[in-house]
Amino acid sequence: MQRKYFDFRGLKLAYIEVNPTSPQKILITHANGYAAGMYDYLIEALGAKHHVCALDFSGHGESESTLDFTSWHFFSDQIFALLDHLHWGSATGIGHSLGGGSLIRAAEHDATRFEKLILLDPVILNTLIVTYIKLFGNSMATTARNRRAHFKNKEQALKIFSRHPANRTWQKESVEAYVHYAIRENEGGAELCCNPPLEAKIFSMTEYSHLFRLRQVVCETHFMLPEKSRVCPQGIAQKIIRNNAKSAIHRLPKVGHLLPFENHALVLEHILSLFPPF
């Protein structure tokens, strides 16, 4: 896997690239607070046949950070910027959480840039949930603000996150990938790449407007959801899959919102089933 960079509105953004000679293009986008490299097992498996690029959103992984943005369209704009940088006319998009919600916003703007979308429990809140967050706030934002951001070193961080209750369902490899890709060393020790104020701001942002453009997502779209999703209501997903006969909702058993970190084999199996056999 090669680490490369491009410019986005004066910010240096990073992405991981594999198999650049393949004509088949895949773009992977990550969840809030995480990083492209945490999906390394997907990148490597898909990269055996496809040209795969995985984006570090601004403020995540090795990309430069800013708090100067007003909506999640900031992230869908980064998707378009990378597609343009790569000179990709279209690609298959695979996005998790924030990454999936950003791919939806991008497809609402221009669905011709996507041959297919594979969305891992994307954040596409309905009007009721958006209204609640606007009135009472998002508890995830509070959690993010209080998150520990500094560590003695990466070894200490690995010990902490390996035993943290929030990671009890994660595979060991994903915990190790989190420490490797989402924590960076500095002069004082180590720190989260995505700082708490940024993560909290992303969680706090909600909007109604894009919900009125869901019918514009006309590309083939596959939702991979846990049995009960708190961020992607069934009705929202159904509105989108009606736009394309090849689209579908897939329910994955015994996983939660962080399904790509909980069961690598299951997630990879379902994703690979949507591509021609290797």
PyMOL commands that set and color helices and strands:
alter all, ss='L'
color gray80, all
select helices_A, chain A and resi 36-46+73-86+98-109+111-113+127-136+139-145+154-162+165-167+172-182+196-204+209-216+234-241+259-262+264-272
alter helices_A, ss='H'
color red, helices_A
select strands_A, chain A and resi 2-8+11-18+25-29+51-55+91-96+114-120+150-151+183-186+189-192+220-226+248-252
alter strands_A, ss='S'
color yellow, strands_A
deselect
rebuild
show_as cartoon
